[in-house]
Amino acid sequence: MEFSVLMSVYYKENPEYLKLSLDSVIKQTVPATEIVLIKDGPLTKELDDIINQYGDKYAGLFRVFSLEENVGLGKALNYGVQCCKYDLIARMDTDDIAVPNRFELQIKEFIKDNELVLCGAQIAEFEDNPQVINGYRKVPLTQKEILKFSKKRNPFNHMTVMFRKQAILDAGKYQEMPYFEDYWLWIRILQKRYVVKNIDKILVNVRAGAEMLDRRGGLSYARASYIFLKATYDSGLICYSEYLVGLVIRISFVMMPTCIRKFLYNKILRKSGDNNYDT
């Protein structure tokens, strides 16, 4: 089955992380037909050099597109979706590491169910060393569980999803919703009653250190959380009481000092890194 891998890179990203990510995408048991890489604005020389090296080494596999200025992940991915040749598209972040059989397992799900339009999976999180796992983000598996979970938290790990291009276009693509572009897209996918699922296996190891928690705090993130929750309520996914409870919980969490937010994040929102997990 032919499919595209969609990635977006911008100037602040680490060149070494990019290399590890690209290697994990290339060295798959079922290789991608194409890798579409969006350069979200001008990059550093180091990042450009790596992209050129991989483009030369794997001629015909990489298709690189450049945006004149940094437009943000949502807009860059919208452009990338349009650039992908194939209806089946796998998302991948440029600082994460895919397990070797990630695409094989997801392709099997699409072969089994012709109506499936979105398939995600579980993730393991690490800070610096991919071999030292700090926690896991476990998401629900079935359509019913995913819909219920979506009322409180994001039901998909964005960097793990494989989806059908036409369904994403029909749902309106990634829309302006800072910090929540993917979550907002999944809500609209669910409301269209498309068939979705998550696999109960870890398919991506995700870099999730202190910088990630810093981004998820402060007034800017609190404001974005309010806008997102209001849109979710207006969409009819949640009732007014669910909206109010969600608002109190989210705003309280993001306005906490980072040290407290990190403690709660690790103890409540993530499974412990020393737990056994089916990979």
Residue pairs with C-beta under 8 A, 6 or more apart in sequence:
1 88
1 107
1 110
1 111
2 33
2 86
2 88
3 32
3 33
3 86
3 88
3 89
3 90
3 103
3 107
3 162
4 32
4 33
4 34
4 35
4 36
4 84
4 85
4 86
4 88
4 89
4 90
5 25
5 32
5 34
5 35
5 36
5 89
5 90
5 91
5 92
6 36
6 38
6 77
6 80
6 81
6 84
6 89
6 90
6 91
6 92
7 21
7 25
7 35
7 36
7 37
7 38
7 80
7 91
7 92
7 93
7 94
8 37
8 38
8 40
8 73
8 76
8 77
8 80
8 94
9 18
9 37
9 38
9 39
9 40
9 43
9 47
9 51
9 94
10 39
10 40
10 41
10 43
10 70
10 76
11 41
11 42
11 43
11 44
11 47
11 70
13 47
13 94
13 95
14 95
15 44
15 46
15 47
15 49
15 50
17 94
17 95
17 207
18 47
18 50
18 51
18 94
18 95
19 50
20 97
20 130
21 92
21 93
21 94
21 95
21 96
21 97
21 98
22 35
22 50
22 54
22 94
24 96
24 97
24 98
24 99
24 100
25 32
25 35
25 92
25 98
26 35
26 54
26 58
26 61
27 100
28 98
28 100
28 101
28 102
28 103
28 104
29 100
29 101
29 103
29 104
30 101
30 103
30 104
30 107
31 103
32 61
32 90
32 103
33 85
33 86
34 61
34 62
34 63
34 84
34 85
34 86
35 58
35 61
35 62
35 63
36 63
36 65
36 80
36 83
36 84
37 51
37 62
37 63
37 64
37 65
38 65
38 66
38 67
38 76
38 77
38 79
38 80
38 83
39 51
39 64
39 65
39 66
39 67
40 67
40 70
40 71
40 72
40 73
40 76
41 67
41 68
41 69
41 70
41 71
42 69
42 70
43 51
51 62
51 64
54 62
55 62
55 64
63 83
65 79
65 80
65 83
67 76
67 79
71 79
72 178
73 174
73 181
74 174
74 175
74 176
74 177
74 181
75 174
77 91
77 174
77 181
78 173
78 174
81 89
81 165
81 168
81 169
81 173
81 174
84 165
86 165
87 164
87 165
87 166
88 107
88 110
88 162
88 163
88 164
88 165
89 162
89 163
89 164
89 165
89 168
90 102
90 103
90 106
90 161
90 162
91 158
91 159
91 160
91 161
91 162
91 163
92 98
92 159
92 204
93 158
93 159
93 206
95 207
96 159
96 204
96 205
96 206
96 207
97 130
97 204
97 205
98 203
98 204
98 205
99 202
99 203
99 204
99 205
99 279
102 121
102 160
102 203
102 204
103 162
105 121
105 199
105 201
105 203
106 119
106 121
106 162
106 199
106 203
107 162
109 116
109 119
109 197
109 199
110 116
110 119
110 162
113 195
115 195
116 195
116 196
116 197
117 163
117 164
117 167
117 189
117 194
117 195
117 196
118 156
118 161
118 162
118 163
118 164
118 167
118 186
118 189
118 194
118 195
118 196
118 197
119 161
119 162
119 163
119 196
119 197
119 198
119 199
120 139
120 155
120 156
120 157
120 160
120 161
120 162
120 196
120 197
120 198
120 199
121 139
121 157
121 160
121 198
121 199
121 200
121 201
121 202
121 203
121 204
122 136
122 137
122 138
122 139
122 157
122 160
122 198
122 199
122 200
122 201
122 202
122 203
122 277
123 136
123 137
123 157
123 159
123 160
123 202
123 203
123 204
123 205
123 206
124 133
124 135
124 136
124 202
124 204
124 205
124 206
124 273
124 277
124 279
125 133
125 134
125 135
125 136
125 137
125 205
125 206
125 207
125 208
125 270
125 273
126 132
126 133
126 134
126 205
126 206
126 207
126 208
127 134
127 207
127 208
127 209
127 210
128 209
130 205
132 273
133 205
133 273
134 208
134 266
134 270
134 273
135 208
135 266
135 270
135 271
135 272
135 273
136 202
136 270
136 271
136 273
136 275
136 277
137 157
137 206
137 269
137 270
137 271
138 271
139 146
139 149
139 154
139 155
139 156
139 157
139 198
140 146
140 148
140 149
140 155
140 198
141 197
141 198
141 199
141 200
142 197
143 195
143 196
143 197
146 155
146 156
146 190
146 196
146 197
146 198
147 155
147 190
149 155
150 186
150 187
150 190
150 237
151 237
151 238
151 242
152 246
154 180
154 182
154 183
154 186
155 186
155 190
155 198
156 182
156 186
156 196
156 198
157 204
157 206
158 182
159 204
159 206
160 203
160 204
167 189
167 192
167 194
168 185
168 189
170 192
171 185
171 188
171 189
171 192
171 194
172 185
172 188
173 185
174 181
174 182
174 184
174 185
175 181
175 184
175 185
177 183
177 184
177 224
177 227
177 228
177 231
178 220
178 224
178 227
179 215
179 216
179 221
179 224
179 225
179 228
180 224
180 225
180 228
183 228
184 228
184 231
184 232
186 196
187 232
187 235
187 237
188 235
189 196
190 196
190 237
191 235
191 236
191 237
200 278
201 278
201 279
202 277
202 278
202 279
210 258
210 262
213 258
213 261
213 262
213 265
214 258
215 221
216 254
216 261
217 254
217 255
217 256
217 258
217 261
218 254
218 255
221 254
222 250
222 251
222 254
222 255
225 247
225 250
225 251
225 254
226 247
226 251
229 238
229 243
229 246
229 247
229 250
230 243
232 238
232 243
232 246
233 239
233 240
233 242
233 243
238 246
253 261
253 264
254 261
256 264
266 272
271 277
